[in-house]
Amino acid sequence: MQKQEKLNELRAAKHVNILAIETSCDETAAAVVRDGREVLSNVLYSQIEIHKQYGGVVPEIASRNHVEKLPYIVHGALEQAKLDWDQVDALAVTSGPGLVGALLTGVSYAKALAYALDKPLIAVNHMEGHISANYITHKQLEPPFICLIASGGHTNIIKVTDYCAYEILGSTRDDAAGEAFDKVARVLGLTYPGGPNVQRLAEQGNPDCYVFTKPFHGESHLDFSFSGIKTAVINLVRGFEVRGQEYRKADVAASFQKAAVNLLIENVFEAARRTGIKKVVLGGGVSANAALRARALQQENYQVYLPDLRYCTDNGAMIASAAYYSMKKGCAAAGLALNAEPGLELI
């Protein structure tokens, strides 16, 4: 039977088990998810300790580690799910966006598995994965909703009108939110990954000590800009250092975090107000930030959905969930010509 015919049959199946692979950056991940919501396994190998000494992700090192670890991670996901290959109905893999070398390791491995096992393969957009992380956490969540995706590589406000149906309402015009956190962490002498370390330091500081100007003041669009806030922090710190003036790093971290969180919260809830949609969803690595989560939950008259912290960072379960809904919506089976697409757009 052809792969597309198998995929078509799965749309009507009572239960579907999908094993997904995620290698878009520096996490080697695989998971098995049943029916898009039930996580049977979620196995992840993080390269944080490897890249910490370089102050950020080194793409070549990330790719080599994926090659070494991927067979063990995939086997671990199957074992943790207590399934054998005959019980896996389809495979899925992140095809983009991300680091091209890292993506290629996962795509190549998934294509080889699909060919050897004669299973249909579903290509998944990494951004859809972050949206779908909330389907795993909140079993009752259904579109439509407004979703903020904030990570090291992306910052977008997305109107999710249906499964796999999206409209981009706002995007960053320069740095992504997570990228700004990492760069501020570096200027403050904090180690990689910057986001969690800035958060920990900010908890000891005064968020009102310094005021960083909000970008696009008075403009009506919903786009973001973090380069100005980031540069203001860098200039502030360097100014102190040049003058030999003492300052509290915790106050700088807290003030920066407040400015970044305010921008994210104001824009996503303005999008919800304009569209009349009362459900607001967060996703991506920055959605693990405690200050952002607290501010989101403080908003009145909205239903706010936050992913479990396990599913904020890159993981295989969110890719399997996204693949399930893509399959249900009639996606085509990916063939051996599937390639990594580092600049893949959501729509």
N, C-alpha and C positions, 0 to 999 in steps of 0.2 A: 504494500500500500504506500502511496506517495505521502511525503511529510505533510503537505497541505491537507490532504484528505484526512489524515490522522488528527490534525489540529481542528478541522471542521467537526469531526466526531466528538472531540473533547468539549466543544461548546454546549453540547446537550447532555454531557455526562453528569451523573449525580455528584460525584466528587472528583477533584483533579489535584494531583500532587505535582508541584513544580519545584525542581531543584535549580537554584539561581546562583550565578557567580558574579562577584563584584570586585573589580580591580582598577577602578578609575584613578586612584591616587596612591596612597601609602597603606591602605588596609587591604589585606587579602581575606576575602570573605566568601562564604557559601552558606546556603540555607535551604531548607525544604519547608514549603508553606502549602497547606491544603485549603483550597477554595478561596484563596486570596486573603484570608483572615486568620487562620489557625496556624501558628508557628510550631512546626514539629521539630525543627532544629535551627540553630543560628550559631555558626562557628566563625570566629574572626581572629586573625593574627594581625596585631598592630606593630608597625615599624617605628613608633615614636622614639623609642630608646636609640634606635640606629640613627635617625635623622637629627636627634636633639643636638648632637655635637656639631652639626653644620648650621644650626639655627633655622632650619627649614627643610622641606622635602627636596632631595636630590633625585631627579627623575630616573637616571640610569641605575642608581642603587635600588630605587623602588621597584623597577622592572625586574632586576635580577632576583630580588627577594620574592617577588610574586612567582617567578619560574620555579624557585626552590620549594616554596611552601604550598603552592596551589594543589598538588596531588593529595597532600596530607589533609588540607582543609576540606576539600571536596569529600574525601573518604570519611572524615570526621563528621561532616554534616549528614551523610547517609547513615552512618552508624548511630549518631545521636537520635535521628528520626526513627530508628529501629525499622528501617525499610531495606529492601534489596532493590537492584536496578529495575527489576520487572514491575515494581510498584511505583516507579517514577513515570509519570505520564508525559512530561515535557521538560525541556531544559530552557533556561533563560540566561542572558548575559548582558551586562552593561556594555553598550557599543559607543557611548559618548554622552555628554562631553567629558573631558578629563585629559590626563597626560597620555600622549599617543602611545608611548612605549608600554606604559602600565595597562592601558586598554587592550593593546594587542595581545598581551599575555593571556588575559581572560577570554578574549574573543577566539583566539587560536585554540585554546584548551577546550572551550565549549563546542566549537565546530568539530573538533576531533572526537569528543564524546558523542555528540549527536550522530555523527557518521558511523562510529563503531557500534553504537547501541541502537541505531535506527530509530531515534527519537526526534520529534519536531523541536526546533530551536526558535526561541522568541527573542528578538533584539529589543532592549529596553533603554530608554532615555534616562540618564541618571537623575534628572530633575523630577521625572515622574515617580522615581523611587522615593524621593524625599516627600512628595505629596502622599504617596501610598503608605508611608510609615504610620500615618494616622489611621488608616483603615485597620491596621494590625492592633493599634493601641485602643481604638474606639470602635468596637464591633457595630455600634448603631450608627456611625457616621455615614451619611449619604450626601452626594452633591444635590443642590449647588452650595458652594461656599467660597469664601475668599481665602486665599492661602498666601502667606509670606514665606518665601524660601530665602534663608539667609545662611550663607556658608563662606568658606574661604575663597570660593571661585565665583559665587553668584549671589545676587540680591535682587529678588523679583517679587512683585505682587501679581498674583495670578487669580483670575476669575475661573473657577472650575464649575462649568455649567452642567457637566455630566462626566461619567467615567471617560477618560481619554479625550475630553473636549475642553479646550483651554483658550483663554484670552489674556494676554499680557497687559496689565494696567499700569505697571510701573517697573522700572529697572534702574540699576546703578549706571551712572554715566562715566564712572571712573573706577575707583577701588570697590571691591566687594566688602561687606561688613566684616567678615572674618579676616580678610586681608588687612584691614585697618587695625583690628585688634592685634594681629601678629606683629605689625610694624611698630605700634605703640609699645608693645611688650619689649621689643628689641631695644628701643631707645631708652626704656626704663631699666634695661639690664636683666630682663626676665628671660627664662629659657623657653624653647619651643616645646609644646604648642602654646602660643601666646594667649589665646582666649581664656582658658581656665585659669592661667596664672594672673592675668589682669583682673579677673573676677575675684580671685582670692585676695589679691592686694587691695582692690577697691573696697572690700568689706571692712577694711581697717581705716578707710579714709573719709574725708568730707566731700560729698558730691557737689556741694555748692561753693567750694573753694575757688574754682576757676570757671569762667563762663566761655564756652566755645560757640561762636555764631552759627546759627542754623543756616544751611545753604538754601538757595532758591527762595529767599524770603519774599512773600507776596505773589509768587507764581502759582498757577492753578494746577499744574501737572502733578503726578504722583511719583516722579523719578527721585532717585537718591543720588547723593554725592558724599563720599567719605574722605576724599583726598584733602579737602580744606580743613576738616577737623583734625585729621592725622597730621597735616603740616603744621597746624597751630600748636599741637602738642609737642612736636619735634622742636619748633622754634622756641617754645616756652622753656623746655628742658635745656636746650643748648644755651639759651640766654642766661639761665641760672648758672650753668657750668662755666661759661665765659667770664661771668662776673664773680665767680667764686662764692656764689650765694647759696646758702642752705635752703632746701625745700623738702617737703615730704612727698615721696614717690606715691604713697597711698592716696594722697589728695589728688594728684594728677590722674592716677588710674581711675579713681571714683568719679571725677569730673568728666573725663573722657567717656567712661561707660555710660554715665547719665545722658550725655549729649547724643551718643550713638543709639541708645535704647529709645530716647524720646523721638528721634527721627524715624526709627522703624515703626514704633507704635502709632505715632501720629499719622503716618502715611497709610498703613494698612487699615486702620479703623476709619480713616477718611474714605478709603476705597469702599469699605463696607457701607458707610453712610450714603455714598453717592449711588451705589447699586441697589440699596435697599435689602441686601442680603445680611441676615442676622448671625450666620455662622462664620466664625473666623478661625483659621487653622494655621499653625506654625510648623515649620520644618527646616531641616538643615542643621549643620553643626552649631551655629549660633543660637538656635532655639533651645540649646541646653543651658544657656546663660540664665542664672537664677534671677537677676534683676529684670531681664526681658520677660521671663515667664510670670513674675509677680505683677509687673505692670499690665500685661495682657489680661490676667485674671481679675484685675481691679476695674476693668472697663464694664460699665453697666449697660444693660439691655442687649447684650450679645452673648451667644453661646460660644465659648472659647475652647478649642481643642488643642492640647499640647501632646506631642509624641512622647512616649516613654523614653527616658534618657538613653536606654540601650539602642534606640532606633533614631537618635538624632544624628549620630555620626554615620559614616558609610557602613553599610551592612548588606548581607545577602537577602535577608527577609523582606526588606522593602522592595528589592528588585523582583523577587518572586511574586509579591503582591501586585506590583505594577504589571508584570507579565500576565497574570491571571486576567485582569480586567482588559488588557489589550487583546488577549485571546478571545474573551467574551464579546468584544466589540468588533471582531472580525479581522484581526491583523493577519498579515501574510507570514507564513513560515520563513525564517531566514535560511538562506542556502549557504553553500560553501564560499560564495562570493562575498559574504558579509565581511566588512572591514571596520576597523576602528575609525571613529569620527570625532576627533578631539574638539571640534567646534560645533558639534551637533546642537541645533536649536530645538526648543520645545515645540514650537509650532512654525 
